[in-house]
Amino acid sequence: MYADDETVRRILQDTGDTWAVVGLSGNRARAAYGVAEVLKRFGKRVVPVHPKAEPVHGEQGYASLADIPFPVDVVDVFVNSELAGGVADEAVAAGAKAVWFQLGVIDEEAYERTREAGLAMVMDRCPAIEIPRLGLRR
């Protein structure tokens, strides 16, 4: 278990409304696309981060976290576990308040580094599942 309900609730409700979603592209068949829709309905600003830097859900995309010209509260990670640790380190460097690794994305060393840097972190969970499970409303 890589996050208790209190941490999940705090990230979703209290950590801020600007979420960078790493791995989000215009591909509607990908999980990131649907989860980003859920986050938007929940009141979050969803910023796509993908090498194509294409707009998604009406928001300009960026090729990397470092390219985003405004503060990001939460970094939601939809890349494979081998790349996720580097993204977590970029999130720390970018001044994010929390990192969220999606279902199946696990890097225990990155989890420890990120927590040691003072960020809240959730790993191997999905906000589209957690929002209704916890009965959260906006």
N, C-alpha and C positions, 0 to 999 in steps of 0.2 A: 504494500500500500504506500503510495507516494504522495498522498495528501489526505488530510482529514477533512470532514465536511466543513469545518470552520474556515479552513484555508480556502477551499473551493468557493464558499459563500463570500468570503472577504474579497477574493479576486474578482468575482462576478459583480458584486454590488458596490464595493467601496474603493477599489484600486484605481478607478478612472475609466473614462469612456472611449479612449483612443486605443484601438487594438491593431497592431501590425500583424497580418496573417502571412507568414512565410510559407510560400508554396501555393499561394492563391493566384490562379490564372482565370481566364475566361472560359475554361473547359468545364461545362456544366455537369459532366459525368464524374468529376473528381469530388471527393468528400469535402475538400476545403471550400468549394463553391457553395454547397448546401449549408455547411456550418456557418459560413460568413453571412448567409441570408438570415439564419437564426439569430446570430449576434446583432445584426442590424435591426431586426424586429424587437430585440431586447433593448434597443436604444444605444448600441455601440457604434462608433465611427470605425469602419473596417477599412484598413489601408492595405492594399495588396503589395506583397513583396515577392517578386518573381523575376528571373532573368529577362523575360520579355517586357517587363515594366508596363504592361497594358492596363488600361482602366477596367475595373470590375465593380459591379454594383454602383456605378456612378462616381467612384472614387479613383483618382489618379494612382497608378501603380508606380513602384520604384524597384530598381534592380537589386538593391540591398538595403539593410536597415540604416547604414551610414548615409544613404542618399536621401532619407526622409528629412525634410527641412523644418520639422516641428517635433515637439516632444511626443513620445509614445509611452502609454501607460503599461500595456501588456503586450508581450510578443507571443503569439500563438503559432506553434511550430508544426507544420505538415511536411517535414522532410524525413528521410530515413534516419534511423538511429545513428548511423555512422557520421552523418553530417550535423546532427542536432546539437552536439556539444559545442561546435564552432558557432552555431547560431546563438546558443545561450550566452557564450562569451561576448558576442557582438551586442546582445541585448543589455548585458551589464555595461559594456562600454558606451552604449547609446543612452544610458540613464533610465532605462525602463524600470518599473516598480515590481513587475512580476513576469514570469515566464510560464507558459503552458505548453507542455508536450502532449500531443494528441495520442489517441489510442494506438498502442503498438510502438510508440516512440519512447525508447528507454535508453538512458545513459546515466548510470548511477554516479559516475565521477562528475559529470556536468551538473547533476542535481546537487551534489555536495558543494561544488565550486560556486554555484549560483546562490545557494542558501548562505554560504559563508560570506558572499558579497552583500548580503542583506536583502536580497530579493525574495519575495514569496514565489513558490514554485509548485506546480502540479505536473505530474507525469503519468502517462498512460490513462488519460481521461479525455472526455469530449464535452465541451460546454453545451452542445446541443442535447446531450443526454442529462447532464447535471442540472441545467436550468429547470426542466420539468420535474426531475427526481426530487429536487430540493423545494419545489413549489415556489420558485422565485418569480416575482412579477416586476414589471417596470411601470 
